[in-house]
């Protein structure tokens, strides 16, 4: 069965694939992972042994394993629940003003 046939057979973004088939079709597999954000679980003798995912998502996953990052997310969520949130437009305006201020200081100094 080709990779296209496997994709058509599975409506999920997570597909299981024998390692031998993945090895034969590695270029196409990586392209699908990167462009279509698909995931593949690689199996040896029907047993899941590894997974393939896009590197951006993998880096996000690794960041979330950092206790400091999880603490920042938790604090932000608590602030949101406490009503300390604000519209995104307001935050973006503030960030743009800070950026302009820094650029002006650099030009003067």
Residue pairs with C-beta under 8 A, 6 or more apart in sequence:
1 9
1 21
2 25
3 17
3 21
3 25
3 28
3 29
3 32
6 15
6 17
7 15
7 32
7 38
13 36
13 37
13 38
13 39
14 38
14 39
14 40
14 41
15 38
15 39
15 40
15 41
16 40
16 41
16 43
16 48
17 29
17 40
17 41
17 42
17 43
18 42
18 43
18 44
19 42
19 43
19 44
19 49
19 50
22 29
22 40
22 42
22 52
29 40
29 52
30 52
32 38
33 39
33 40
33 52
33 53
33 54
34 54
34 55
37 54
37 57
39 51
39 52
39 53
40 51
40 52
41 48
41 50
41 51
42 48
42 49
42 50
42 51
42 52
43 49
53 61
63 69
64 70
64 73
79 85
